[in-house]
Amino acid sequence: MTVRPEDVSVDATVFRNVVGHFASGVAVITTAADGERFGTTASAVSSLSMEPPMMLVCLNKSSTTHDAVVKSGVYAINILSEGQAGLAFQFGKRGIDKFEGVEVTEGVLGVPLIDGALATIECVVEETPVGGTHTVFFGRVASAAAYEREPLAYFRGTMGRLERVKEMAAYEGVRDWVLKRRTPLRESLDLAEIAKALRSDEDQVRSAMVKLVTEELVQPTEDGGFVQVPMTRSFLEAAYDGRATIERGVLTGYFEKFTDEDKQFLRDTADRISDLRSKDSSALDEFLALNAQFHNRIVGVTKSAQLTDAFRRLGIGTVWRQALDDDTWQAQLDHTGTLAMAEAITTGDQEAALSALERHTEIGKGLARDALALHGGEI
Ligand SMILES: Cc1cc2nc3c(=O)[nH]c(=O)nc-3n(C[C@H](O)[C@H](O)[C@H](O)COP(=O)(O)O)c2cc1C
């Protein structure tokens, strides 16, 4: 049977994950229109032609910077340097004063150029083809400058120094491997096999294992290898409580910090979670991924990389992959807590958000206990 090209399409979650494998830098696109400055973080940036020198950036039609570039007809690409991850977050938000605390210099086209960037390129818009949700701004280069600094790298959703980003990706991959029990519980973890599967190198896999020892997820063996530590009820409950403590702290101390964009994201994600549970029984992985995104976003309002990291390290969501069955998870898992939290956060009801969190945590712990019981007390 021949498949017609118009009948095949990739799953959205798969697509997002796969394109994240394209390592890139991070840029902030800036412009000025009617005396106001605009800027947005963008990774969809590329050189287009040498003769004449041209660049392209892809901006979502819903972005305010998009409209400002349409109006002004000019933009600058500020390629961020190693220490500027904070700016990538700041310009990735909506509805805030993006330029607060940001030193800029005006370029020849009158657009703000960010001081301390790795490189800046000013462009005059020549063409604006549209692709899906985005407009592509083809720009003729009017000025370009680069500086002796290190780049801010972006790979699989992580930003940082190039080496650090690779290390983080290896750590996430190894942690996921362990939590999904891709090596059976009592067997020794084969570092070479894991490195090959993750397209990482063995040294990075080894240092990820050492980190997992501190998280009590694996333990060293006498022959220099590692084995997985079985998860027991007390381990799962401690992880749940740890995450709930962080989220409770965020809802208590940062409740006013949720932007409209955060609220929209939480509401949309809760709706998608709820849809998945009621319709698509094959979507357990997506359900778990969306759940993680939902809770990470809540903690993300603190803008604290350390707190977000601690929160993620307590995440044991992929254990559910082990404990649940593709056919029965819809009946076992619960999403009403997520919906209630999204609702309370978007309507500004702090008390309701806190009590939804408590309920959600207790339900989660109960499910974890049931799942463990099914597996003889440990996973
Ligand atoms: C790392 C990263 C890369 C991004 N890349 C793009 C991009 O290429 N194009 C885009 O339109 N938005 C991108 N975004 C999202 C925008 O920065 C975000 O929607 C922003 O809030 C838009 O702000 P504005 O509406 O003030 O222009 C990216 C965000 C991050 C954090």
The ligand as an SDF file (V2000), in Angstrom:
LIG
                    3D

 31 33  0  0  0  0  0  0  0  0999 V2000
   15.0890   29.0740   24.4760 C   0  0  0  0  0  0  0  0  0  0  0  0
   13.8870   29.7210   23.8450 C   0  0  0  0  0  0  0  0  0  0  0  0
   13.7870   29.7750   22.4700 C   0  0  0  0  0  0  0  0  0  0  0  0
   12.6910   30.3950   21.8520 C   0  0  0  0  0  0  0  0  0  0  0  0
   12.6520   30.4780   20.4940 N   0  0  0  0  0  0  0  0  0  0  0  0
   11.6410   31.1430   19.8960 C   0  0  0  0  0  0  0  0  0  0  0  0
   11.6430   31.3460   18.4900 C   0  0  0  0  0  0  0  0  0  0  0  0
   12.5560   30.9280   17.7790 O   0  0  0  0  0  0  0  0  0  0  0  0
   10.6020   32.0480   17.9470 N   0  0  0  0  0  0  0  0  0  0  0  0
    9.5820   32.5500   18.6990 C   0  0  0  0  0  0  0  0  0  0  0  0
    8.6550   33.1840   18.1450 O   0  0  0  0  0  0  0  0  0  0  0  0
    9.5490   32.3660   20.0380 N   0  0  0  0  0  0  0  0  0  0  0  0
   10.5640   31.6940   20.6580 C   0  0  0  0  0  0  0  0  0  0  0  0
   10.5630   31.5490   22.0210 N   0  0  0  0  0  0  0  0  0  0  0  0
    9.3880   32.0060   22.7960 C   0  0  0  0  0  0  0  0  0  0  0  0
    9.3390   33.5210   23.0110 C   0  0  0  0  0  0  0  0  0  0  0  0
   10.5740   33.9890   23.5290 O   0  0  0  0  0  0  0  0  0  0  0  0
    8.2180   33.8620   24.0120 C   0  0  0  0  0  0  0  0  0  0  0  0
    6.9930   33.4200   23.4930 O   0  0  0  0  0  0  0  0  0  0  0  0
    8.1190   35.3250   24.3740 C   0  0  0  0  0  0  0  0  0  0  0  0
    7.3120   35.4400   25.5240 O   0  0  0  0  0  0  0  0  0  0  0  0
    7.5200   36.2390   23.3280 C   0  0  0  0  0  0  0  0  0  0  0  0
    7.5390   37.5530   23.8550 O   0  0  0  0  0  0  0  0  0  0  0  0
    6.8060   38.7900   23.1590 P   0  0  0  0  0  0  0  0  0  0  0  0
    5.3750   38.4230   22.9840 O   0  0  0  0  0  0  0  0  0  0  0  0
    7.0180   39.9370   24.0970 O   0  0  0  0  0  0  0  0  0  0  0  0
    7.4840   39.0260   21.8360 O   0  0  0  0  0  0  0  0  0  0  0  0
   11.6580   30.9510   22.6470 C   0  0  0  0  0  0  0  0  0  0  0  0
   11.7550   30.9010   24.0440 C   0  0  0  0  0  0  0  0  0  0  0  0
   12.8640   30.3010   24.6420 C   0  0  0  0  0  0  0  0  0  0  0  0
   12.9560   30.3150   26.1490 C   0  0  0  0  0  0  0  0  0  0  0  0
  1  2  1  0
  2  3  1  0
  2 30  2  0
  3  4  2  0
  4  5  1  0
  4 28  1  0
  5  6  2  0
  6  7  1  0
  6 13  1  0
  7  8  2  0
  7  9  1  0
  9 10  1  0
 10 11  2  0
 10 12  1  0
 12 13  2  0
 13 14  1  0
 14 15  1  0
 14 28  1  0
 15 16  1  0
 16 17  1  0
 16 18  1  0
 18 19  1  0
 18 20  1  0
 20 21  1  0
 20 22  1  0
 22 23  1  0
 23 24  1  0
 24 25  2  0
 24 26  1  0
 24 27  1  0
 28 29  2  0
 29 30  1  0
 30 31  1  0
M  END
$$$$
